Amino acid sequence: MLGIALAISTGIVAAVFVVGGIYQQELFEEYLEDTQNPPRSEVNPDLPAFDILP
């Protein structure tokens, strides 16, 4: 019984690490695309400019 619970919990932890790694890779690829492309404010000139800093 303990062995089955241990195997299931190990599988769950491994799945979390795999899914987390995939998600992190997607975020990194999106970050690379954003750094290579111009800012979004220049992509769509119909939107008003938005200054974040005061």
mmCIF file of the N, C-alpha and C atoms, coordinates in Angstrom:
data_MODEL
# 
_entry.id   MODEL 
# 
loop_
_atom_site.group_PDB 
_atom_site.id 
_atom_site.type_symbol 
_atom_site.label_atom_id 
_atom_site.label_alt_id 
_atom_site.label_comp_id 
_atom_site.label_asym_id 
_atom_site.label_entity_id 
_atom_site.label_seq_id 
_atom_site.pdbx_PDB_ins_code 
_atom_site.Cartn_x 
_atom_site.Cartn_y 
_atom_site.Cartn_z 
_atom_site.occupancy 
_atom_site.B_iso_or_equiv 
_atom_site.pdbx_formal_charge 
_atom_site.auth_seq_id 
_atom_site.auth_comp_id 
_atom_site.auth_asym_id 
_atom_site.auth_atom_id 
_atom_site.pdbx_PDB_model_num 
ATOM 1   N N  . MET A 1 1  ? 0.825  -1.198 0.000   1.00 0.00 ? 1  MET A N  1 
ATOM 2   C CA . MET A 1 1  ? 0.000  0.000  0.000   1.00 0.00 ? 1  MET A CA 1 
ATOM 3   C C  . MET A 1 1  ? 0.873  1.268  0.000   1.00 0.00 ? 1  MET A C  1 
ATOM 4   N N  . LEU A 1 2  ? 1.884  1.261  0.865   1.00 0.00 ? 2  LEU A N  1 
ATOM 5   C CA . LEU A 1 2  ? 2.776  2.416  0.936   1.00 0.00 ? 2  LEU A CA 1 
ATOM 6   C C  . LEU A 1 2  ? 3.555  2.587  -0.369  1.00 0.00 ? 2  LEU A C  1 
ATOM 7   N N  . GLY A 1 3  ? 3.951  1.474  -0.977  1.00 0.00 ? 3  GLY A N  1 
ATOM 8   C CA . GLY A 1 3  ? 4.682  1.525  -2.243  1.00 0.00 ? 3  GLY A CA 1 
ATOM 9   C C  . GLY A 1 3  ? 3.846  2.127  -3.350  1.00 0.00 ? 3  GLY A C  1 
ATOM 10  N N  . ILE A 1 4  ? 2.567  1.784  -3.394  1.00 0.00 ? 4  ILE A N  1 
ATOM 11  C CA . ILE A 1 4  ? 1.672  2.334  -4.420  1.00 0.00 ? 4  ILE A CA 1 
ATOM 12  C C  . ILE A 1 4  ? 1.514  3.838  -4.221  1.00 0.00 ? 4  ILE A C  1 
ATOM 13  N N  . ALA A 1 5  ? 1.317  4.257  -2.966  1.00 0.00 ? 5  ALA A N  1 
ATOM 14  C CA . ALA A 1 5  ? 1.172  5.686  -2.682  1.00 0.00 ? 5  ALA A CA 1 
ATOM 15  C C  . ALA A 1 5  ? 2.446  6.442  -3.041  1.00 0.00 ? 5  ALA A C  1 
ATOM 16  N N  . LEU A 1 6  ? 3.585  5.848  -2.755  1.00 0.00 ? 6  LEU A N  1 
ATOM 17  C CA . LEU A 1 6  ? 4.857  6.474  -3.082  1.00 0.00 ? 6  LEU A CA 1 
ATOM 18  C C  . LEU A 1 6  ? 5.033  6.595  -4.594  1.00 0.00 ? 6  LEU A C  1 
ATOM 19  N N  . ALA A 1 7  ? 4.673  5.550  -5.322  1.00 0.00 ? 7  ALA A N  1 
ATOM 20  C CA . ALA A 1 7  ? 4.799  5.578  -6.778  1.00 0.00 ? 7  ALA A CA 1 
ATOM 21  C C  . ALA A 1 7  ? 3.872  6.627  -7.389  1.00 0.00 ? 7  ALA A C  1 
ATOM 22  N N  . ILE A 1 8  ? 2.655  6.726  -6.873  1.00 0.00 ? 8  ILE A N  1 
ATOM 23  C CA . ILE A 1 8  ? 1.702  7.705  -7.409  1.00 0.00 ? 8  ILE A CA 1 
ATOM 24  C C  . ILE A 1 8  ? 2.187  9.126  -7.108  1.00 0.00 ? 8  ILE A C  1 
ATOM 25  N N  . SER A 1 9  ? 2.649  9.352  -5.889  1.00 0.00 ? 9  SER A N  1 
ATOM 26  C CA . SER A 1 9  ? 3.112  10.698 -5.550  1.00 0.00 ? 9  SER A CA 1 
ATOM 27  C C  . SER A 1 9  ? 4.359  11.074 -6.347  1.00 0.00 ? 9  SER A C  1 
ATOM 28  N N  . THR A 1 10 ? 5.244  10.112 -6.589  1.00 0.00 ? 10 THR A N  1 
ATOM 29  C CA . THR A 1 10 ? 6.423  10.374 -7.418  1.00 0.00 ? 10 THR A CA 1 
ATOM 30  C C  . THR A 1 10 ? 6.002  10.716 -8.842  1.00 0.00 ? 10 THR A C  1 
ATOM 31  N N  . GLY A 1 11 ? 5.012  10.021 -9.357  1.00 0.00 ? 11 GLY A N  1 
ATOM 32  C CA . GLY A 1 11 ? 4.501  10.313 -10.703 1.00 0.00 ? 11 GLY A CA 1 
ATOM 33  C C  . GLY A 1 11 ? 3.888  11.693 -10.782 1.00 0.00 ? 11 GLY A C  1 
ATOM 34  N N  . ILE A 1 12 ? 3.166  12.082 -9.742  1.00 0.00 ? 12 ILE A N  1 
ATOM 35  C CA . ILE A 1 12 ? 2.550  13.407 -9.738  1.00 0.00 ? 12 ILE A CA 1 
ATOM 36  C C  . ILE A 1 12 ? 3.624  14.491 -9.702  1.00 0.00 ? 12 ILE A C  1 
ATOM 37  N N  . VAL A 1 13 ? 4.635  14.306 -8.859  1.00 0.00 ? 13 VAL A N  1 
ATOM 38  C CA . VAL A 1 13 ? 5.717  15.289 -8.776  1.00 0.00 ? 13 VAL A CA 1 
ATOM 39  C C  . VAL A 1 13 ? 6.457  15.379 -10.106 1.00 0.00 ? 13 VAL A C  1 
ATOM 40  N N  . ALA A 1 14 ? 6.702  14.247 -10.735 1.00 0.00 ? 14 ALA A N  1 
ATOM 41  C CA . ALA A 1 14 ? 7.379  14.261 -12.033 1.00 0.00 ? 14 ALA A CA 1 
ATOM 42  C C  . ALA A 1 14 ? 6.530  14.977 -13.082 1.00 0.00 ? 14 ALA A C  1 
ATOM 43  N N  . ALA A 1 15 ? 5.227  14.734 -13.067 1.00 0.00 ? 15 ALA A N  1 
ATOM 44  C CA . ALA A 1 15 ? 4.340  15.404 -14.027 1.00 0.00 ? 15 ALA A CA 1 
ATOM 45  C C  . ALA A 1 15 ? 4.336  16.911 -13.810 1.00 0.00 ? 15 ALA A C  1 
ATOM 46  N N  . VAL A 1 16 ? 4.354  17.350 -12.552 1.00 0.00 ? 16 VAL A N  1 
ATOM 47  C CA . VAL A 1 16 ? 4.387  18.785 -12.267 1.00 0.00 ? 16 VAL A CA 1 
ATOM 48  C C  . VAL A 1 16 ? 5.679  19.403 -12.802 1.00 0.00 ? 16 VAL A C  1 
ATOM 49  N N  . PHE A 1 17 ? 6.790  18.716 -12.617 1.00 0.00 ? 17 PHE A N  1 
ATOM 50  C CA . PHE A 1 17 ? 8.059  19.241 -13.131 1.00 0.00 ? 17 PHE A CA 1 
ATOM 51  C C  . PHE A 1 17 ? 8.060  19.295 -14.657 1.00 0.00 ? 17 PHE A C  1 
ATOM 52  N N  . VAL A 1 18 ? 7.509  18.299 -15.319 1.00 0.00 ? 18 VAL A N  1 
ATOM 53  C CA . VAL A 1 18 ? 7.471  18.283 -16.783 1.00 0.00 ? 18 VAL A CA 1 
ATOM 54  C C  . VAL A 1 18 ? 6.591  19.405 -17.302 1.00 0.00 ? 18 VAL A C  1 
ATOM 55  N N  . VAL A 1 19 ? 5.393  19.533 -16.734 1.00 0.00 ? 19 VAL A N  1 
ATOM 56  C CA . VAL A 1 19 ? 4.477  20.587 -17.184 1.00 0.00 ? 19 VAL A CA 1 
ATOM 57  C C  . VAL A 1 19 ? 5.056  21.962 -16.870 1.00 0.00 ? 19 VAL A C  1 
ATOM 58  N N  . GLY A 1 20 ? 5.673  22.112 -15.708 1.00 0.00 ? 20 GLY A N  1 
ATOM 59  C CA . GLY A 1 20 ? 6.306  23.385 -15.363 1.00 0.00 ? 20 GLY A CA 1 
ATOM 60  C C  . GLY A 1 20 ? 7.439  23.734 -16.299 1.00 0.00 ? 20 GLY A C  1 
ATOM 61  N N  . GLY A 1 21 ? 8.218  22.744 -16.695 1.00 0.00 ? 21 GLY A N  1 
ATOM 62  C CA . GLY A 1 21 ? 9.302  22.981 -17.635 1.00 0.00 ? 21 GLY A CA 1 
ATOM 63  C C  . GLY A 1 21 ? 8.802  23.394 -19.001 1.00 0.00 ? 21 GLY A C  1 
ATOM 64  N N  . ILE A 1 22 ? 7.722  22.765 -19.448 1.00 0.00 ? 22 ILE A N  1 
ATOM 65  C CA . ILE A 1 22 ? 7.128  23.134 -20.735 1.00 0.00 ? 22 ILE A CA 1 
ATOM 66  C C  . ILE A 1 22 ? 6.599  24.559 -20.682 1.00 0.00 ? 22 ILE A C  1 
ATOM 67  N N  . TYR A 1 23 ? 5.923  24.899 -19.591 1.00 0.00 ? 23 TYR A N  1 
ATOM 68  C CA . TYR A 1 23 ? 5.376  26.252 -19.430 1.00 0.00 ? 23 TYR A CA 1 
ATOM 69  C C  . TYR A 1 23 ? 6.498  27.284 -19.383 1.00 0.00 ? 23 TYR A C  1 
ATOM 70  N N  . GLN A 1 24 ? 7.568  26.971 -18.682 1.00 0.00 ? 24 GLN A N  1 
ATOM 71  C CA . GLN A 1 24 ? 8.699  27.890 -18.596 1.00 0.00 ? 24 GLN A CA 1 
ATOM 72  C C  . GLN A 1 24 ? 9.337  28.091 -19.968 1.00 0.00 ? 24 GLN A C  1 
ATOM 73  N N  . GLN A 1 25 ? 9.419  27.021 -20.753 1.00 0.00 ? 25 GLN A N  1 
ATOM 74  C CA . GLN A 1 25 ? 9.976  27.126 -22.105 1.00 0.00 ? 25 GLN A CA 1 
ATOM 75  C C  . GLN A 1 25 ? 9.107  28.020 -22.980 1.00 0.00 ? 25 GLN A C  1 
ATOM 76  N N  . GLU A 1 26 ? 7.780  27.879 -22.859 1.00 0.00 ? 26 GLU A N  1 
ATOM 77  C CA . GLU A 1 26 ? 6.866  28.724 -23.635 1.00 0.00 ? 26 GLU A CA 1 
ATOM 78  C C  . GLU A 1 26 ? 7.031  30.191 -23.250 1.00 0.00 ? 26 GLU A C  1 
ATOM 79  N N  . LEU A 1 27 ? 7.136  30.460 -21.946 1.00 0.00 ? 27 LEU A N  1 
ATOM 80  C CA . LEU A 1 27 ? 7.330  31.843 -21.505 1.00 0.00 ? 27 LEU A CA 1 
ATOM 81  C C  . LEU A 1 27 ? 8.644  32.410 -22.017 1.00 0.00 ? 27 LEU A C  1 
ATOM 82  N N  . PHE A 1 28 ? 9.685  31.594 -22.022 1.00 0.00 ? 28 PHE A N  1 
ATOM 83  C CA . PHE A 1 28 ? 10.985 32.059 -22.497 1.00 0.00 ? 28 PHE A CA 1 
ATOM 84  C C  . PHE A 1 28 ? 10.948 32.359 -23.990 1.00 0.00 ? 28 PHE A C  1 
ATOM 85  N N  . GLU A 1 29 ? 10.285 31.509 -24.770 1.00 0.00 ? 29 GLU A N  1 
ATOM 86  C CA . GLU A 1 29 ? 10.177 31.747 -26.205 1.00 0.00 ? 29 GLU A CA 1 
ATOM 87  C C  . GLU A 1 29 ? 9.367  33.015 -26.484 1.00 0.00 ? 29 GLU A C  1 
ATOM 88  N N  . GLU A 1 30 ? 8.309  33.233 -25.710 1.00 0.00 ? 30 GLU A N  1 
ATOM 89  C CA . GLU A 1 30 ? 7.513  34.450 -25.874 1.00 0.00 ? 30 GLU A CA 1 
ATOM 90  C C  . GLU A 1 30 ? 8.339  35.686 -25.518 1.00 0.00 ? 30 GLU A C  1 
ATOM 91  N N  . TYR A 1 31 ? 9.158  35.562 -24.483 1.00 0.00 ? 31 TYR A N  1 
ATOM 92  C CA . TYR A 1 31 ? 10.043 36.672 -24.099 1.00 0.00 ? 31 TYR A CA 1 
ATOM 93  C C  . TYR A 1 31 ? 11.036 36.982 -25.220 1.00 0.00 ? 31 TYR A C  1 
ATOM 94  N N  . LEU A 1 32 ? 11.610 35.943 -25.831 1.00 0.00 ? 32 LEU A N  1 
ATOM 95  C CA . LEU A 1 32 ? 12.554 36.164 -26.924 1.00 0.00 ? 32 LEU A CA 1 
ATOM 96  C C  . LEU A 1 32 ? 11.875 36.843 -28.104 1.00 0.00 ? 32 LEU A C  1 
ATOM 97  N N  . GLU A 1 33 ? 10.648 36.430 -28.419 1.00 0.00 ? 33 GLU A N  1 
ATOM 98  C CA . GLU A 1 33 ? 9.913  37.061 -29.509 1.00 0.00 ? 33 GLU A CA 1 
ATOM 99  C C  . GLU A 1 33 ? 9.653  38.531 -29.203 1.00 0.00 ? 33 GLU A C  1 
ATOM 100 N N  . ASP A 1 34 ? 9.295  38.825 -27.956 1.00 0.00 ? 34 ASP A N  1 
ATOM 101 C CA . ASP A 1 34 ? 9.007  40.205 -27.577 1.00 0.00 ? 34 ASP A CA 1 
ATOM 102 C C  . ASP A 1 34 ? 10.257 41.077 -27.629 1.00 0.00 ? 34 ASP A C  1 
ATOM 103 N N  . THR A 1 35 ? 11.410 40.514 -27.311 1.00 0.00 ? 35 THR A N  1 
ATOM 104 C CA . THR A 1 35 ? 12.626 41.324 -27.349 1.00 0.00 ? 35 THR A CA 1 
ATOM 105 C C  . THR A 1 35 ? 13.085 41.574 -28.781 1.00 0.00 ? 35 THR A C  1 
ATOM 106 N N  . GLN A 1 36 ? 12.728 40.720 -29.712 1.00 0.00 ? 36 GLN A N  1 
ATOM 107 C CA . GLN A 1 36 ? 13.156 40.886 -31.096 1.00 0.00 ? 36 GLN A CA 1 
ATOM 108 C C  . GLN A 1 36 ? 12.179 41.726 -31.904 1.00 0.00 ? 36 GLN A C  1 
ATOM 109 N N  . ASN A 1 37 ? 10.914 41.783 -31.487 1.00 0.00 ? 37 ASN A N  1 
ATOM 110 C CA . ASN A 1 37 ? 9.900  42.551 -32.205 1.00 0.00 ? 37 ASN A CA 1 
ATOM 111 C C  . ASN A 1 37 ? 9.806  43.955 -31.621 1.00 0.00 ? 37 ASN A C  1 
ATOM 112 N N  . PRO A 1 38 ? 9.311  44.914 -32.415 1.00 0.00 ? 38 PRO A N  1 
ATOM 113 C CA . PRO A 1 38 ? 9.129  46.271 -31.870 1.00 0.00 ? 38 PRO A CA 1 
ATOM 114 C C  . PRO A 1 38 ? 8.046  46.256 -30.786 1.00 0.00 ? 38 PRO A C  1 
ATOM 115 N N  . PRO A 1 39 ? 8.028  47.288 -29.951 1.00 0.00 ? 39 PRO A N  1 
ATOM 116 C CA . PRO A 1 39 ? 6.994  47.349 -28.893 1.00 0.00 ? 39 PRO A CA 1 
ATOM 117 C C  . PRO A 1 39 ? 5.588  47.338 -29.483 1.00 0.00 ? 39 PRO A C  1 
ATOM 118 N N  . ARG A 1 40 ? 4.663  46.870 -28.697 1.00 0.00 ? 40 ARG A N  1 
ATOM 119 C CA . ARG A 1 40 ? 3.281  46.735 -29.183 1.00 0.00 ? 40 ARG A CA 1 
ATOM 120 C C  . ARG A 1 40 ? 2.659  48.090 -29.528 1.00 0.00 ? 40 ARG A C  1 
ATOM 121 N N  . SER A 1 41 ? 3.098  49.156 -28.876 1.00 0.00 ? 41 SER A N  1 
ATOM 122 C CA . SER A 1 41 ? 2.513  50.470 -29.154 1.00 0.00 ? 41 SER A CA 1 
ATOM 123 C C  . SER A 1 41 ? 2.810  50.899 -30.593 1.00 0.00 ? 41 SER A C  1 
ATOM 124 N N  . GLU A 1 42 ? 3.919  50.440 -31.152 1.00 0.00 ? 42 GLU A N  1 
ATOM 125 C CA . GLU A 1 42 ? 4.241  50.778 -32.540 1.00 0.00 ? 42 GLU A CA 1 
ATOM 126 C C  . GLU A 1 42 ? 3.559  49.834 -33.519 1.00 0.00 ? 42 GLU A C  1 
ATOM 127 N N  . VAL A 1 43 ? 3.168  48.668 -33.052 1.00 0.00 ? 43 VAL A N  1 
ATOM 128 C CA . VAL A 1 43 ? 2.531  47.701 -33.939 1.00 0.00 ? 43 VAL A CA 1 
ATOM 129 C C  . VAL A 1 43 ? 1.129  48.159 -34.301 1.00 0.00 ? 43 VAL A C  1 
ATOM 130 N N  . ASN A 1 44 ? 0.371  48.682 -33.322 1.00 0.00 ? 44 ASN A N  1 
ATOM 131 C CA . ASN A 1 44 ? -0.994 49.122 -33.559 1.00 0.00 ? 44 ASN A CA 1 
ATOM 132 C C  . ASN A 1 44 ? -1.097 50.613 -33.240 1.00 0.00 ? 44 ASN A C  1 
ATOM 133 N N  . PRO A 1 45 ? -0.992 51.475 -34.252 1.00 0.00 ? 45 PRO A N  1 
ATOM 134 C CA . PRO A 1 45 ? -1.006 52.918 -33.991 1.00 0.00 ? 45 PRO A CA 1 
ATOM 135 C C  . PRO A 1 45 ? -2.384 53.439 -33.592 1.00 0.00 ? 45 PRO A C  1 
ATOM 136 N N  . ASP A 1 46 ? -3.445 52.642 -33.732 1.00 0.00 ? 46 ASP A N  1 
ATOM 137 C CA . ASP A 1 46 ? -4.787 53.080 -33.369 1.00 0.00 ? 46 ASP A CA 1 
ATOM 138 C C  . ASP A 1 46 ? -4.971 53.183 -31.858 1.00 0.00 ? 46 ASP A C  1 
ATOM 139 N N  . LEU A 1 47 ? -4.141 52.455 -31.092 1.00 0.00 ? 47 LEU A N  1 
ATOM 140 C CA . LEU A 1 47 ? -4.257 52.492 -29.644 1.00 0.00 ? 47 LEU A CA 1 
ATOM 141 C C  . LEU A 1 47 ? -3.527 53.706 -29.092 1.00 0.00 ? 47 LEU A C  1 
ATOM 142 N N  . PRO A 1 48 ? -4.061 54.309 -28.042 1.00 0.00 ? 48 PRO A N  1 
ATOM 143 C CA . PRO A 1 48 ? -3.362 55.472 -27.460 1.00 0.00 ? 48 PRO A CA 1 
ATOM 144 C C  . PRO A 1 48 ? -2.085 55.050 -26.744 1.00 0.00 ? 48 PRO A C  1 
ATOM 145 N N  . ALA A 1 49 ? -1.138 55.963 -26.670 1.00 0.00 ? 49 ALA A N  1 
ATOM 146 C CA . ALA A 1 49 ? 0.116  55.686 -25.975 1.00 0.00 ? 49 ALA A CA 1 
ATOM 147 C C  . ALA A 1 49 ? -0.167 55.610 -24.480 1.00 0.00 ? 49 ALA A C  1 
ATOM 148 N N  . PHE A 1 50 ? 0.534  54.704 -23.797 1.00 0.00 ? 50 PHE A N  1 
ATOM 149 C CA . PHE A 1 50 ? 0.323  54.504 -22.366 1.00 0.00 ? 50 PHE A CA 1 
ATOM 150 C C  . PHE A 1 50 ? 1.674  54.527 -21.682 1.00 0.00 ? 50 PHE A C  1 
ATOM 151 N N  . ASP A 1 51 ? 1.901  55.550 -20.859 1.00 0.00 ? 51 ASP A N  1 
ATOM 152 C CA . ASP A 1 51 ? 3.166  55.682 -20.148 1.00 0.00 ? 51 ASP A CA 1 
ATOM 153 C C  . ASP A 1 51 ? 3.019  55.102 -18.751 1.00 0.00 ? 51 ASP A C  1 
ATOM 154 N N  . ILE A 1 52 ? 3.816  54.086 -18.431 1.00 0.00 ? 52 ILE A N  1 
ATOM 155 C CA . ILE A 1 52 ? 3.714  53.397 -17.143 1.00 0.00 ? 52 ILE A CA 1 
ATOM 156 C C  . ILE A 1 52 ? 4.368  54.217 -16.039 1.00 0.00 ? 52 ILE A C  1 
ATOM 157 N N  . LEU A 1 53 ? 5.513  54.800 -16.329 1.00 0.00 ? 53 LEU A N  1 
ATOM 158 C CA . LEU A 1 53 ? 6.237  55.554 -15.319 1.00 0.00 ? 53 LEU A CA 1 
ATOM 159 C C  . LEU A 1 53 ? 5.679  56.958 -15.189 1.00 0.00 ? 53 LEU A C  1 
ATOM 160 N N  . PRO A 1 54 ? 5.615  57.506 -13.983 1.00 0.00 ? 54 PRO A N  1 
ATOM 161 C CA . PRO A 1 54 ? 5.072  58.881 -13.813 1.00 0.00 ? 54 PRO A CA 1 
ATOM 162 C C  . PRO A 1 54 ? 6.024  59.946 -14.314 1.00 0.00 ? 54 PRO A C  1 
# 
